[in-house]
C-alpha cells in the first residue's frame, strides 16, 4: 500500500471511530476495589445553585458500574461510593474510565478520557492539604475549649493562625487560576475564594471567561454577578446618590467631592457591625483631622433603634438611611448583600478600598494618610 493509501486508510479509521461515539451523551465506566459495604454508586451533578443526585446504580459483583448522561457543555460531576466523593468534569462525546480502592485512606483515584478531570484532581490535591491544616487547628481549638471559660478569647487567639492559613490557601488558588484560566477546573477553584476580599481578581477573571462555557449555567451566573459588581469595584468611580439624613435633610455623595469619605453600611441589629464600631470610632478620631470623613448608612427600618445605637456606640459622624433594610435604593445601587460593608472613596470620587475592617482598615488608613 502506497503512502497515499495509508493516509486515506488512517482518515477512514479516525472517521469510523468518531462515528461510533455518541456525541449526545457521555459515559463513565468504573471499577471500585474493596467496596465492602458500599453496594451502590451515586452520580451527582453541580448546577448554579446546588449539587444533586441525578442517577444511581448497583455495583456488580466485581465492583464495576457505568453511567450514561447528557451534558452539552463541560460540567462538574461527582461520584459517591461508601461515603467518599470523587470529582470529575465531563461533557457529551467523552468515554471516561474511573478506578479507585475504598481501602485507600487518601481516597486517590485514576481517571482517563477527560483532561479537565485531571485538572480538578490537581486542584483538589492542593485544597486537601489546607483542609488538613484547617482540621488540625479545629481539633486544637475543640480540645482547649474544654478547659477555657472564655470561648471568645480562645477564638481570638487563633484568629492570626486561621487568617494566615486562609491567606496561603488563597495564594495557591490564585496561582492555579492564573495557570489554568481556560479550564473549567479553574472556575470551580475560583468559587472557593472569598468574593469580598478578592473581588478585583474575580471581576477580571469573569471578564476573561465571559465568552467561554456559554452553556454552563454556573459560569454564566457568576459572569452576570460580576458584571453587576464591576461598576462598584475598586478602581471605579463611585456612583452618586441622594439619601435622607438622621435630621431629615438630603445628603449627596457628591457633597464629599474633594474629600476622603468612607461609606459605612451597618445596622443596629447587626452584631458584627456593632462589634466593629469601636474600631471605626477609634480610627475616625485618629484620622478625622487628617481628612477622613464617614457617612454611616443604616439598614435599620426602625428609626428609634437606629438613633439609640448611634448614641450607644458614640458614632459622631454623619448618618443617613433609606430605612428599607437591604431593599433601599442606596443598598441596591451598591449591591449590599451583607453587612458590615464599606467603601472608601478618594477626593476624585474613585473607590480605593472596599469591605476592609479591623486591622486591615487600620493599616489601609495609616498608609493612605501617611502620604498626606
N, C-alpha and C positions, 0 to 999 in steps of 0.2 A: 504493500500500500504506500503510495507516494505521500509527501508532506501535506499536500492539499487535501487529500482524502482523510488523512489523520486529523487535520484541523476540523474538517466537516464532521467527522465522527464524534469528536470531542464536543462540538457545539450541540449536536443532536443528543448526546448523553446528558449534558447540562440541562437542555430543554426538557428532556424526559423526566429528570429528577425534579425540576421545577413544577412540571405538570402534575406530579404525584403529590405535591404538597397541597395542604388545604389552607389557602390564604384567607379563609373566612373565619379561622379559629386558630388557637394554639393548643398544643398538648404538653403536659408534663407527666412523665413516667418516672417512677422511682422505686427504690428499694430501701427499706428500713430494717437494719440489722438489730437483733436483740430487742424487739418491740415489747417483750414481756406482757404487761397488762394492757398495752395500747392495742386495741382492736380496730380502731378506725383512724382515718386521716381526714382532716378538715381543710378545705380550701377557703381562704379569706381574701377579700378584696378591699382595698382602700379607695374611698372616694373623697369628695371635697369636705365631707363633714364627719365621717365615721369609718370604722373598719367592721365589716360584717361577714358572716359565714355565707358563702354562696354555693357551696357544694360539699359533699362528704362521701366517703366510700370505705368499705371494709377491706382491711389488709388481707391479702391472700396468705396461705399457709407459709409461704417462703418470704413474706414481708413485702410483697410488691403491690403497687397501686398505679392508677392512671386517671388523670383528669383531662377533660376537653372543655375549653372555654373560649368565648369570643372577647376580644379586646382590640378594636380597630387601631388604637394607638398604644404606645408603651405605658404600662401602668404597674403599680406596686401590688403584688400579691403576697400571701403568706401561707405556709403550710403549718398545720398544728398537729402534733402527734405526741401523746404521752405528756401533755402539759408543756412541751417545748415548741417554740415558734421559729420558723426559718423563713427569711425574706427572699423574694426573687422578683425580678421585673420581666414581664412578658408582653408580647403583642402577637396579633394574628400572623400565621405563617411559620411560627417557631415550633420546633420539636425539641423539648428540653428534657434532659436526663438529670435525675437527682438521686443522691445517695447519702445516707447518714447512719450512725450507730448510736442508739439511745443510751448505751452504756458509757459513751464518751461524755465526761463531765464538762468538757469545754464546748459541747454542742457544735462541733465543727461539721461541715457538710461539703459535698462536692456537687457542682452543678455545671452542666455543659449545654450549649445551644443558646446561650443568652449572655452576650458580653456585658450588658447592663447589670446583670445579676452578679457578675464578678465585682463590679464597682460597688454595689450595695453591700456585698460581703466585706469589701475592703473598708468601707465606712463603718460598718457595724463592729469590725475588729478594733478600729480606733476608738469608737464610742464605748465599747465594753471595758476598755482599760480605765476610763473615767468613771464608769459605773462601779467598778471595783473600789476605786478611791472613795466614791460617794458612800458606798455601803460601809466601808471601814470607818469613815467619820460618823455615820449614823449609828453604828454599833457602839462606838466610843461614847457618844452623847447619851444613848439609852442606858449604858452601863453606869455612867456617872450620875445620871438623873436620879438613880435610886438613893443616892447619898447627899443630894443637894436640894435644899429647900427652895431656893430662888431659881426657878427654871429659866426665867428671862436672862439672868446674868450668865447662866451656863451657855445659852444660845449666843449671847453677845460675845462671849469668849471665843466661840468657834466661828464667828462671822468672818474674820480675816482669812481663815483657812478655807472656808467654803467659797468665799469670793475669789481667792487665788486659784482654786481648782476650776471654778467656772470660767475664769479668765483664760486659763490654759486650754480648757476644752474649746472655747470659742475661737482661739487662735488656730487650733487644729482643724476645726470646721471650716474656717475661712480659707485656710491653705488648701483643703480638699476641694472647696468650692472653686477657687481660682484655677486649680489644675484640671478640673473636670466640668467646666461651665456648660458644655453642650450635652452633658449626661443627665438623665432623669434622676440618677442617684444623687447628684449634686443638689437637685431641688429638694429632695427629702432631707438631705443633710442641712440645707439652709433653713428648713422649717423648725429645726431644733434650736436655732439661735433666738435670743431674747430680742423681739422686734423693737422694743422701746430703745434698747441700748445700741442695736446695730441697724437702725432704720436707714441710714445713709447707704450702707453697703447693700441692703436688701432692695432699696429703691433702684439703685444702679443695676443690680442683678436682674430685677424684674424687667427693666427696660431692654436688657440684652437678650432675654429669652421670650419676649412677648410674641415673636413670630414662630416659636418652636412649640411643640406639644400642643397644637391648637385644639386637638380633640380630648385632651386631658383636663377634666373639669377642675381638679385640684390646682393645677398650674394656672389655668385661666382665672380662677377665682383669686388666687394670690396676685396675679398681674393687675387685675382690676382694683384690688385693695391697695396696692402700692401706687397705682395711678391717682387714687383719691388722696393718699398721704403725701405724694410728691410736692404739691404746692405749699404745704406747711412743714416741709422738712428743712433741716439745717442748710443754709446757703441761699434760701429763697426769701423773697420779700414777704413779710407778714401781711396778710390781708387786713384791711381796715374794717372797723366795726363800730357800732354805737350801742351802748348798754346803759341801763339805769343804775345810778349810784345809790348808796345807802340813804342819802338825804333826798333822793328823788330827782336829782339833776342828771343830765345826759353826759356820758363820758365817751370820747372817741379815742381809738388807739393813736390817731394822728395828732392828738393833743400832746403826745410824748415825743414828737419828732425832734431830733437833735439831742435826745437823751437815751440813756440805757434804761430799759424797763423790763421787769420780769412779770409775765402774766402767770399768776399762781391760781390754778384751778383746784378747789378744795370744797369741803362741806362740813358743817358742824357734826354730822353723824358719821363722818369718815374717820375711823380710829387711826389709820396710818397717817392721815393728814394732820390730825391733832398731835400725834407723836412727833411729826416733823416740824411743827410750828415753832417750838423753842429754838431749833437750829436756824430757821429762817429769821426769827426775831433777832437773834444774836448777830447773824451776818448782815442784816439790814442796818442795825445800829453801828456796825463796824464800817460799812461802805456807803451809807446814805450821804455823808458829807463829801464823798469822792465821786458821787454821781449816780448811785444806784437808786432806782425807783421801783416800786412794786405796785401792781394793780391786782388785788385779790378778787377772783371771780368765783362766787359761791354757787354750788349746785343745789343749795337749800331751796325748799318750797315754802318753809315757814320762816317768815322774816324775823319773828321774835327769837327763835332758836339761833338764827344766823347772827343777830346782834349780840346775843348773850355769849356766843362762842368767841366773837371778836374781842369783847371786853375781857372774858376769862383768860384768853391766850395773849392779851396785850398786843394785838396786831394794830400798829399805829399808822399803817399806810392806807391808801385809798382802797375802797371796796365797792364792788358792783355785783349785780346778779340779774339773771333773767327770771329767777325763781321758778324754773321749769325742769329741775333735775338735769338729766342728760339730754333732754329734748329742747333745750333753749337754742335759739339761733346762733349764739356765740359758740356754744358747745358743739353744735353740728358743723359750724364753719371750721373749727379747729380739730374736728374728728376726735373729740374726747370720748373715750370708751372706758377709761379707768382713771381714778384719782388716788393720790395726788399726781397732777400733771403740771408741767410748767414750760414756758417758752421764754428764753432770754433774747431780747431784741436790741440791736445796736442803734446808735444815733441815726444811721442811714435807713433804719426800718427793716434791716435784714435779720433773720433768725440765725443766731450764732451758737445756740445751745438749746437742748430740749430734754425734758424729763431727767434732770440730774438732781440728786438730793444728798443729804448727809455730807460726808467728807468730800465727795465728788463736787458738790456745789461749792463748798468752801475753797477747794483747790482751783476751780474754774474762776471764781470771783477774785481770788488772790492774784492769779495770773493775768486776768483782764485789767484790773485796776492798778496793778504794779506798773503797767506801761504808761499810765497817765501821770 
